[in-house]
Amino acid sequence: MTRVTIEILQSFAAFNDVPAEQLDWFLSRCSNRIILGGNLLFKPGMPIDFTYVFISGKLSLYVLNNGEAREFACAETGSVHGYLPFSRGKVNFAYGRALENTQILLFPANMMTEMICTQFELTQALVHVMSSRVRNITARQQQDEKMAALGRLHAGLAHELNNPVAAILRAVAILQRQLQHMRQAFEEVAAERLSDGFDGFVNSLILRAIAHRQQLPFSMQEKSLREARLVYWLERRHIQNASDTADDFAGFGFTEEDADRFLAYLPGQWASSGINWLDSHLVAETLLKDIEEASGQIDALLKSVKAFIHADQSHDRRFADIHEGLRHTLVTLKYRLEDKNVQVIQHFDTEIPFVKIMIGELNQVWSNLIDNAIDAMENTQIPVLELNTRSDGKFVYVSIGDNGMGIPACIADRVFDPFFSTKPISKGTGLGLDIVSRIVKLHDGTVTLQSVPGRTEFIVCIPINS
């Protein structure tokens, strides 16, 4: 057991400014105790009889939620817990279990009144500890309430959207089969008049049309030139609806040569009806593909929101792929990234093992950091968001960088302070990075900032088995 001295107490942040004689008074009234790893220091229902100062070791503070432990704090060297000045708490509501052999000082709660009356600076230091505790608990409760509200919103949205999305996807599949049958029926009816290879050629046109719509569109000038050439070609062959058909064909990336090849499969008198049939068929196919993709995006968004808030899991730590949370967060913020034309670069180390984390909480870290990065690039001409992951075998490092204006050195050491914000009042509360810092600390990790003009990077370091 370490002999606790005034110098040791003064090395703790909570007692930095307390005069030595008051710390001596405090030590003379404390008792020392060792809690063996795995043992409980207190549990719900036990009276709060002491102020605890942690000299060494770690203690997990948690509550049981549906039979599973949910950790809300971790007491480490220099931490102060238990009874504090002016505290109204008399009974423990949580469990305190030592994660390793832990040495603590115990100051009796029944001596608190004497301390308040005679030891001003010591009292002031412990009141500051209590106010920080209240702030942290309040912020955590607010965060829990927001996540719970988001969970309820997701459940309602999922319930209302899953069935329609599934119905749309089923209808699209049926319609695609019906279009295929219609094409086959057309071939069978006109088998004696169609050249061999007609179906294969039409299939190739459909695939080209769908692929072209997924590529970058033509410029307005190039599309207009293509359309004008197609209108001229179609009108020379007396094709009905030439203007509308040319507009569609130009959108599919087709040329006069493609239309010539199609007509080569048909009798001459079928030119107009054949071209219009092809146009209607291609429009229907591509619209069905658009509907299928849009429905798939809704389904993917619902799944990502569910994974982001971790609605169906506990808040306990469990091993998970760190990249899944990052990808789900990018999906949930896709609307912002696309709205700001942000280019996203991902350099993920696929060899990183699963990490023991609180999944929902850590997703909030990624969301806050990426959201801040998007805001920071508001006036950047070509905004770039870069995500990197790596591991050294013991720790995982996740860096989130942007090419915004950067954070001035004069305020860099304040960005993690609660309520500090460089954003207008309507855009920020100053709690985003404070929440990031607290969640990362719950994982026994660190978050650091590196910033120069034109480049800002937040690096989150988390032990693989925290």
Stockholm file with secondary structure:
# STOCKHOLM 1.0

chainA/1-466         MTRVTIEILQSFAAFNDVPAEQLDWFLSRCSNRIILGGNLLFKPGMPIDFTYVFISGKLSLYVLNNGEAREFACAETGSVHGYLPFSRGKVNFAYGRALENTQILLFPANMMTEMICTQFELTQALVHVMSSRVRNITARQQQDEKMAALGRLHAGLAHELNNPVAAILRAVAILQRQLQHMRQAFEEVAAERLSDGFDGFVNSLILRAIAHRQQLPFSMQEKSLREARLVYWLERRHIQNASDTADDFAGFGFTEEDADRFLAYLPGQWASSGINWLDSHLVAETLLKDIEEASGQIDALLKSVKAFIHADQSHDRRFADIHEGLRHTLVTLKYRLEDKNVQVIQHFDTEIPFVKIMIGELNQVWSNLIDNAIDAMENTQIPVLELNTRSDGKFVYVSIGDNGMGIPACIADRVFDPFFSTKPISKGTGLGLDIVSRIVKLHDGTVTLQSVPGRTEFIVCIPINS
#=GR chainA/1-466 SS CCCCCHHHHHTSGGGTTSCHHHHHHHHHTCEEEEECTTCEEECTTSBCCEEEEEEESCEEEEEEETTEEEEEEEECTTCEEECCTTCCCCBCCSEEEESSCEEEEEEEGGGHHHHHHHCHHHHHHHHHHHHHHHHHHHHHHHHHHHHHHHHHHHHHHHHHHHHHHHHHHHHHHHHHHHHHHHHHHHHHHTTTTSCTTHHHHHHHHHHHHHHHHTSCCCCHHHHHHHHHHHHHHHHHTTCTTHHHHHHHHHHHTCCHHHHHHHHTTSCGGGHHHHHHHHHHHHHHHHHHHHHHHHHHHHHHHHHHHHHHHTTTSCSSCEEECHHHHHHHHHHHTHHHHHHTTCEEEEECCTTCCCEEECHHHHHHHHHHHHHHHHHHTTTCSSCEEEEEEEECSSEEEEEEEECSSCCCTTTGGGTTSTTCCSSCTTTCCSCHHHHHHHHHHHTTCEEEEEEETTEEEEEEEEETBC
#=GC SS_cons         CCCCCHHHHHTSGGGTTSCHHHHHHHHHTCEEEEECTTCEEECTTSBCCEEEEEEESCEEEEEEETTEEEEEEEECTTCEEECCTTCCCCBCCSEEEESSCEEEEEEEGGGHHHHHHHCHHHHHHHHHHHHHHHHHHHHHHHHHHHHHHHHHHHHHHHHHHHHHHHHHHHHHHHHHHHHHHHHHHHHHHTTTTSCTTHHHHHHHHHHHHHHHHTSCCCCHHHHHHHHHHHHHHHHHTTCTTHHHHHHHHHHHTCCHHHHHHHHTTSCGGGHHHHHHHHHHHHHHHHHHHHHHHHHHHHHHHHHHHHHHHTTTSCSSCEEECHHHHHHHHHHHTHHHHHHTTCEEEEECCTTCCCEEECHHHHHHHHHHHHHHHHHHTTTCSSCEEEEEEEECSSEEEEEEEECSSCCCTTTGGGTTSTTCCSSCTTTCCSCHHHHHHHHHHHTTCEEEEEEETTEEEEEEEEETBC
//
